Amino acid sequence: MINFLDLQKINLRFKEEIENKFREVLQSGWFLLGEQNKIFEENFSAYCGVKGCVGVANGLDALRLIIKAYGFGNEDEIIVPANTYIASVLAITDNGCKPIFVEPDINTYNINPDLIEEKITSKTKAIMVVHLYGLATDMSKIQKIAKKYNLKIIEDCAQAHGAVYNDKRVGNLGDAAAFSFYPGKNLGALGDGGCVVSNDEELILKIRALANYGSHKKYENLYTGLNSRLDEIQAGILDIKLKYLDEDNQKRRKIAKYYLENIKHKDIILPFYKEENHVWHLFVIRTKNRNDLQEYLMKNGVQTLIHYPIPPHKQECYKEYNHLDFPITEQIHNEVLSLPISPVMTQDEISKTTKIINSWKNNVSYNF
């Protein structure tokens, strides 16, 4: 079986370094808000090209904390892509804000910049861009719109560690950015983790307090905050893996290039490609007969996943948005299929996956 993602194989590459780091943290006796966090935050800030970083418990908390720090709430509106993962929307509604969904570009799967301005009202406070599947969003028009209407740009970078747009890494393209370090990410912890990055040093100080019960000084609380901290072991492990991130992203690009050049099937749409803009967290194809292809691949020993089968506005928890109609989003969610892609895939696995896809006999003919 070709697994969708082999986390054991990915992390065993760093076994000795991780074990040494674990011993170092254990012997230090300091497990939260210590030296490992400080080192990782400094190194990840430098990597993203920003002034500050705060390690937090997960990517959702990172987004929640950004919105909370800006003081948005009371039905303030935040523009968000309709086809994002639900965490982006949860962060908005958890703060008492209203998500304003915008359709994606059918080719890039990122928010369509041409559809944003028409959704802006007097209650709009921010645009949340999601660099979905590892592709940096086309930011130039979005940055102009944000400036024109005095809106904040919040980046959801959970799937795009290291992606570049116009010579800047994601995380440095807006006002504040959230990263997830969930184990399956391009930069993944051995558990949950996340961070906020920004060039706004006052915002970073506020988020640092908000993430620690709202406390700026022990037992003194400026804000009503959260308990959302990146523990020392995870920070230390992430700092080890950060050194290998660019190399791993290049391996992902190499696999993606092979897929793009060798998957040849009349009923399959391949993803949009732009070299440094994409770090291929996911390699997502589309086909009208998606479920049949997924079943065929599984029968032939290739595991795939769907990112994502149900868009946020159709989820049970958001009944108030179930009536909304986003045909491009719904088409994408009905057709997408994610193929195995990771820095530890062998050429034999990549070739086999490609051959099996090309051998799929789709019994239904479609016009794309």
GUDO-990163 format. One record per residue (C-alpha): residue number from 1; residue in one letter; x, y, z; chain. Coordinates in pm, whole numbers. Layout:
<recs>
   num   residuo       px       py       pz   cadena
   NUM         A        X        Y        Z        A
...
</recs>
This chain:
<recs>
   num   residuo       px       py       pz   cadena
     1         M        0        0        0        A
     2         I      123      347      -90        A
     3         N       13      548      213        A
     4         F     -115      900      168        A
     5         L      135     1018      429        A
     6         D      395      820      625        A
     7         L      460     1032      934        A
     8         Q      679      767     1093        A
     9         K      914      766      795        A
    10         I      914     1145      774        A
    11         N     1013     1193     1138        A
    12         L     1253      901     1180        A
    13         R     1492     1093      952        A
    14         F     1552     1322     1252        A
    15         K     1546     1050     1520        A
    16         E     1885     1126     1676        A
    17         E     1834     1502     1680        A
    18         I     1484     1469     1825        A
    19         E     1596     1227     2097        A
    20         N     1881     1461     2193        A
    21         K     1640     1755     2205        A
    22         F     1397     1560     2423        A
    23         R     1676     1482     2670        A
    24         E     1784     1847     2670        A
    25         V     1433     1968     2753        A
    26         L     1378     1694     3011        A
    27         Q     1702     1778     3189        A
    28         S     1626     2151     3182        A
    29         G     1309     2102     3386        A
    30         W     1147     2386     3188        A
    31         F      852     2274     2973        A
    32         L      658     2590     2881        A
    33         L      756     2942     2769        A
    34         G     1127     2873     2791        A
    35         E     1444     2883     2584        A
    36         Q     1321     2641     2315        A
    37         N     1025     2866     2237        A
    38         K     1246     3173     2228        A
    39         I     1492     3011     1986        A
    40         F     1223     2874     1756        A
    41         E     1029     3201     1751        A
    42         E     1344     3392     1656        A
    43         N     1438     3145     1384        A
    44         F     1088     3119     1237        A
    45         S     1052     3499     1238        A
    46         A     1377     3524     1043        A
    47         Y     1264     3250      805        A
    48         C      937     3432      729        A
    49         G     1112     3770      713        A
    50         V      899     3925      989        A
    51         K      969     4105     1316        A
    52         G      787     3879     1559        A
    53         C      649     3532     1627        A
    54         V      444     3381     1911        A
    55         G      418     3005     1950        A
    56         V       64     2888     2034        A
    57         A     -121     2560     2080        A
    58         N     -252     2514     1724        A
    59         G     -338     2688     1399        A
    60         L     -700     2756     1492        A
    61         D     -592     2934     1809        A
    62         A     -344     3137     1605        A
    63         L     -628     3270     1389        A
    64         R     -858     3320     1689        A
    65         L     -590     3518     1870        A
    66         I     -523     3748     1574        A
    67         I     -891     3837     1543        A
    68         K     -924     3880     1920        A
    69         A     -614     4100     1935        A
    70         Y     -758     4331     1671        A
    71         G    -1072     4366     1882        A
    72         F    -1305     4246     1608        A
    73         G    -1646     4118     1719        A
    74         N    -2010     4220     1750        A
    75         E    -2099     4104     1398        A
    76         D    -1796     4266     1235        A
    77         E    -1746     4110      893        A
    78         I    -1438     3921      778        A
    79         I    -1406     3815      416        A
    80         V    -1293     3454      375        A
    81         P    -1270     3205       86        A
    82         A    -1579     2984       64        A
    83         N    -1377     2668       -3        A
    84         T    -1139     2690      292        A
    85         Y    -1100     2437      573        A
    86         I    -1353     2503      848        A
    87         A    -1089     2623     1098        A
    88         S    -1064     2955      910        A
    89         V    -1436     3013      962        A
    90         L    -1443     2886     1321        A
    91         A    -1185     3150     1416        A
    92         I    -1416     3418     1278        A
    93         T    -1738     3300     1441        A
    94         D    -1569     3215     1773        A
    95         N    -1490     3586     1802        A
    96         G    -1850     3690     1734        A
    97         C    -1769     3802     1381        A
    98         K    -1954     3717     1061        A
    99         P    -1782     3529      776        A
   100         I    -1843     3678      433        A
   101         F    -1773     3400      186        A
   102         V    -1608     3468     -149        A
   103         E    -1576     3216     -431        A
   104         P    -1229     3085     -523        A
   105         D    -1055     3099     -857        A
   106         I    -1138     2768    -1028        A
   107         N     -775     2721    -1136        A
   108         T     -578     2814     -823        A
   109         Y     -843     2722     -560        A
   110         N     -744     3039     -371        A
   111         I     -980     3332     -314        A
   112         N    -1068     3518     -635        A
   113         P     -937     3876     -589        A
   114         D    -1182     4007     -849        A
   115         L    -1481     3910     -633        A
   116         I    -1369     4067     -305        A
   117         E    -1453     4435     -348        A
   118         E    -1822     4375     -415        A
   119         K    -1852     4201      -75        A
   120         I    -1714     4493      128        A
   121         T    -1959     4682      352        A
   122         S    -1932     4936      633        A
   123         K    -1892     4642      876        A
   124         T    -1601     4479      693        A
   125         K    -1286     4473      907        A
   126         A    -1050     4226      740        A
   127         I     -976     3997      449        A
   128         M     -860     3649      547        A
   129         V     -656     3489      270        A
   130         V     -591     3116      281        A
   131         H     -289     2988       88        A
   132         L     -469     2663       12        A
   133         Y     -290     2338      -67        A
   134         G       48     2516      -52        A
   135         L       -2     2778     -325        A
   136         A       53     3142     -226        A
   137         T     -253     3355     -301        A
   138         D     -227     3624     -571        A
   139         M     -187     3913     -329        A
   140         S     -123     4229     -533        A
   141         K     -488     4321     -595        A
   142         I     -591     4212     -244        A
   143         Q     -325     4438      -91        A
   144         K     -456     4733     -295        A
   145         I     -816     4665     -191        A
   146         A     -716     4638      176        A
   147         K     -532     4969      157        A
   148         K     -823     5141      -21        A
   149         Y    -1077     5036      243        A
   150         N     -842     5035      544        A
   151         L     -885     4661      604        A
   152         K     -651     4420      780        A
   153         I     -511     4125      585        A
   154         I     -498     3806      790        A
   155         E     -306     3520      631        A
   156         D     -398     3159      701        A
   157         C      -66     2991      620        A
   158         A     -150     2650      767        A
   159         Q      -75     2473      439        A
   160         A      196     2691      290        A
   161         H      511     2701      505        A
   162         G      786     2846      286        A
   163         A      575     2946      -16        A
   164         V      689     3267     -184        A
   165         Y      501     3551     -356        A
   166         N      692     3837     -519        A
   167         D     1013     3749     -331        A
   168         K      839     3743        8        A
   169         R      744     3435      203        A
   170         V      386     3382      314        A
   171         G      341     3523      661        A
   172         N      493     3849      539        A
   173         L      223     3943      288        A
   174         G      -39     4094      519        A
   175         D      -81     4240      867        A
   176         A      -68     3916     1066        A
   177         A      -46     3548      981        A
   178         A     -133     3217     1141        A
   179         F       57     2890     1095        A
   180         S      -35     2539     1200        A
   181         F      227     2281     1293        A
   182         Y      -11     1984     1290        A
   183         P      199     1669     1226        A
   184         G       97     1637      861        A
   185         K      202     1991      764        A
   186         N      515     2071      561        A
   187         L      661     2183      894        A
   188         G      493     1955     1145        A
   189         A      534     1895     1517        A
   190         L      499     1560     1693        A
   191         G      164     1678     1824        A
   192         D      -32     2002     1794        A
   193         G      126     2342     1755        A
   194         G       89     2675     1582        A
   195         C      215     3033     1578        A
   196         V      131     3391     1490        A
   197         V      378     3605     1295        A
   198         S      364     3977     1219        A
   199         N      569     4290     1160        A
   200         D      344     4471     1411        A
   201         E      544     4442     1733        A
   202         E      263     4579     1951        A
   203         L       27     4318     1811        A
   204         I      281     4045     1885        A
   205         L      309     4163     2247        A
   206         K      -69     4162     2282        A
   207         I     -101     3813     2133        A
   208         R      176     3686     2358        A
   209         A      -30     3801     2656        A
   210         L     -362     3681     2515        A
   211         A     -218     3333     2458        A
   212         N     -117     3314     2825        A
   213         Y     -452     3387     2995        A
   214         G     -424     3754     2897        A
   215         S     -131     3793     3134        A
   216         H      152     4036     3064        A
   217         K      308     3969     3406        A
   218         K      264     3670     3636        A
   219         Y      -77     3687     3807        A
   220         E     -155     4021     3641        A
   221         N     -402     4010     3352        A
   222         L     -450     4290     3103        A
   223         Y     -698     4091     2892        A
   224         T     -938     3799     2908        A
   225         G     -718     3555     2721        A
   226         L     -674     3189     2631        A
   227         N     -447     2911     2748        A
   228         S     -272     2852     2415        A
   229         R       99     2784     2436        A
   230         L      351     2588     2231        A
   231         D      530     2352     2468        A
   232         E      908     2339     2486        A
   233         I      947     1990     2336        A
   234         Q      740     2079     2029        A
   235         A      926     2411     1987        A
   236         G     1259     2229     2001        A
   237         I     1148     1967     1748        A
   238         L     1010     2232     1513        A
   239         D     1339     2419     1527        A
   240         I     1520     2101     1421        A
   241         K     1281     2041     1131        A
   242         L     1286     2406     1020        A
   243         K     1644     2354      898        A
   244         Y     1518     2096      649        A
   245         L     1198     2272      537        A
   246         D     1331     2424      213        A
   247         E     1495     2097      114        A
   248         D     1173     1906      182        A
   249         N      970     2160      -15        A
   250         Q     1205     2108     -310        A
   251         K     1143     1733     -288        A
   252         R      770     1802     -298        A
   253         R      818     2022     -605        A
   254         K     1010     1744     -777        A
   255         I      728     1495     -714        A
   256         A      467     1747     -829        A
   257         K      667     1810    -1147        A
   258         Y      670     1437    -1220        A
   259         Y      295     1410    -1167        A
   260         L      230     1716    -1384        A
   261         E      443     1582    -1667        A
   262         N      330     1220    -1653        A
   263         I      -35     1205    -1548        A
   264         K     -215     1204    -1879        A
   265         H     -586     1136    -1855        A
   266         K     -862     1310    -2048        A
   267         D    -1095     1318    -1748        A
   268         I     -848     1456    -1494        A
   269         I     -764     1823    -1434        A
   270         L     -417     1880    -1293        A
   271         P     -339     2162    -1047        A
   272         F     -216     2510    -1134        A
   273         Y      161     2532    -1115        A
   274         K      397     2815    -1031        A
   275         E      747     2720     -913        A
   276         E      839     2903     -592        A
   277         N      481     3010     -515        A
   278         H      385     2648     -446        A
   279         V      517     2419     -173        A
   280         W      275     2135     -257        A
   281         H      137     2060       85        A
   282         L     -123     1875     -119        A
   283         F     -128     1764     -482        A
   284         V     -494     1803     -571        A
   285         I     -646     1677     -895        A
   286         R    -1006     1712    -1009        A
   287         T    -1241     1477    -1187        A
   288         K    -1620     1456    -1213        A
   289         N    -1612     1087    -1120        A
   290         R    -1397     1146     -813        A
   291         N    -1537      872     -590        A
   292         D    -1489      609     -859        A
   293         L    -1126      712     -909        A
   294         Q    -1061      710     -535        A
   295         E    -1207      360     -505        A
   296         Y    -1003      241     -804        A
   297         L     -680      377     -656        A
   298         M     -748      217     -318        A
   299         K     -818     -121     -480        A
   300         N     -482      -89     -653        A
   301         G     -290        3     -339        A
   302         V     -285      385     -346        A
   303         Q     -439      577      -56        A
   304         T     -589      919     -133        A
   305         L     -785     1177       68        A
   306         I    -1043     1445      -10        A
   307         H     -965     1804       94        A
   308         Y    -1250     1869      156        A
   309         P    -1578     1684       97        A
   310         I    -1808     1948      253        A
   311         P    -1750     2327      236        A
   312         P    -1799     2531      555        A
   313         H    -2126     2693      444        A
   314         K    -2283     2347      401        A
   315         Q    -2177     2213      741        A
   316         E    -2439     2122     1002        A
   317         C    -2285     2363     1253        A
   318         Y    -2343     2657     1016        A
   319         K    -2710     2602      933        A
   320         E    -2759     2977      897        A
   321         Y    -2538     2965      587        A
   322         N    -2666     2636      437        A
   323         H    -2894     2825      197        A
   324         L    -2604     3012       34        A
   325         D    -2509     2918     -319        A
   326         F    -2143     2899     -419        A
   327         P    -2134     2687     -736        A
   328         I    -1757     2703     -792        A
   329         T    -1686     2606     -432        A
   330         E    -1935     2320     -446        A
   331         Q    -1794     2198     -778        A
   332         I    -1444     2194     -630        A
   333         H    -1555     2005     -320        A
   334         N    -1733     1746     -535        A
   335         E    -1436     1688     -766        A
   336         V    -1108     1722     -573        A
   337         L     -885     1430     -481        A
   338         S     -546     1457     -308        A
   339         L     -269     1223     -422        A
   340         P       19     1104     -202        A
   341         I      301     1359     -189        A
   342         S      573     1384       74        A
   343         P      951     1423       94        A
   344         V      995     1052      173        A
   345         M      808      907     -125        A
   346         T     1022      683     -343        A
   347         Q     1040      714     -720        A
   348         D      884      369     -745        A
   349         E      583      487     -541        A
   350         I      549      803     -750        A
   351         S      572      610    -1078        A
   352         K      328      342     -962        A
   353         T       73      603     -850        A
   354         T       99      775    -1187        A
   355         K       60      453    -1386        A
   356         I     -246      345    -1188        A
   357         I     -412      684    -1242        A
   358         N     -341      668    -1614        A
   359         S     -488      316    -1630        A
   360         W     -820      424    -1477        A
   361         K    -1106      353    -1715        A
   362         N    -1365      619    -1653        A
   363         N    -1689      487    -1793        A
   364         V    -1851      828    -1796        A
   365         S    -1750     1096    -2046        A
   366         Y    -1743     1459    -1934        A
   367         N    -1682     1795    -2089        A
   368         F    -1470     2013    -1862        A
</recs>
